[in-house]
Amino acid sequence: MTIEPSKAGISHRHPGPGFGYILEGEYKWGIDDQPARLLKAGDTFYEPAGCMHRVSRNPGKVKTRLRAWVIHPRETKDIVIPEPRR
């Protein structure tokens, strides 16, 4: 996955646990009510199934590249479930 500078994703959930590895750049990442963390190349992250992935953005001035995996049941149709806006 590539995230352009200053771009952010929407809040969402996954039906299974998620794992990620930052290849290059910086990634601001936050789940549930935990403080957001700034991850850099070589850092990893873990998201429990169903948690709220509320912060997902590139705070830097260069592209961020990361690999992410979601382990989900075979019959799952959507691996990203957007959180309704309030």
C-alpha positions in Angstrom: 0.0 0.0 0.0 1.3 3.5 -0.8 0.0 6.6 0.9 0.8 10.0 -0.5 2.1 12.8 1.8 -0.5 14.3 4.1 -3.2 11.8 3.0 -5.3 9.9 5.5 -7.7 7.0 5.5 -11.2 6.8 7.0 -11.9 5.1 10.3 -12.7 1.4 9.7 -12.6 -2.1 11.2 -11.4 -5.5 9.9 -13.2 -8.9 10.5 -9.9 -10.5 11.5 -6.6 -9.5 13.0 -4.3 -7.2 11.0 -0.6 -7.0 10.8 1.6 -4.4 9.1 5.2 -3.6 8.3 6.4 -0.1 7.3 8.7 -0.3 4.2 9.5 3.5 3.9 8.3 6.8 5.1 6.2 7.5 8.2 2.8 6.2 9.2 0.6 7.7 12.0 -1.5 4.8 13.3 -4.1 4.6 16.1 -6.6 2.0 17.2 -9.5 2.2 19.6 -8.9 4.7 22.3 -5.1 4.1 22.4 -2.9 7.1 21.7 -1.8 7.3 18.0 1.8 6.2 17.3 4.2 7.4 14.7 5.7 4.4 12.9 8.8 4.5 10.7 10.5 2.2 8.2 11.2 -1.2 9.9 8.4 -0.8 12.5 5.5 -3.2 12.7 1.9 -3.0 14.0 -0.9 -5.4 15.1 -4.6 -4.8 15.1 -7.0 -7.2 17.0 -10.0 -8.4 15.0 -12.9 -5.8 15.1 -10.9 -3.0 16.7 -11.5 0.6 15.5 -8.6 1.6 13.2 -9.3 5.3 13.7 -5.9 6.9 12.6 -4.3 6.0 9.4 -2.3 8.7 7.7 1.0 9.8 6.2 2.2 12.8 8.3 5.4 13.2 6.2 6.5 14.9 3.1 7.4 11.8 1.1 5.4 8.7 0.2 4.7 6.1 2.8 4.8 2.4 1.7 3.7 -0.4 3.9 2.6 -4.1 3.7 -0.6 -5.1 5.5 -2.2 -8.4 6.0 -5.7 -9.2 7.4 -6.4 -12.8 8.4 -10.2 -13.4 7.9 -12.7 -16.2 7.5 -12.9 -17.6 4.0 -16.5 -16.5 3.5 -15.7 -12.8 4.4 -16.9 -10.5 1.6 -15.4 -7.2 2.9 -12.1 -7.0 4.7 -12.4 -3.3 5.3 -15.6 -2.2 7.1 -15.9 1.7 7.1 -17.1 3.2 10.3 -20.3 5.3 9.8 -19.6 9.0 10.2 -21.2 10.6 13.3 
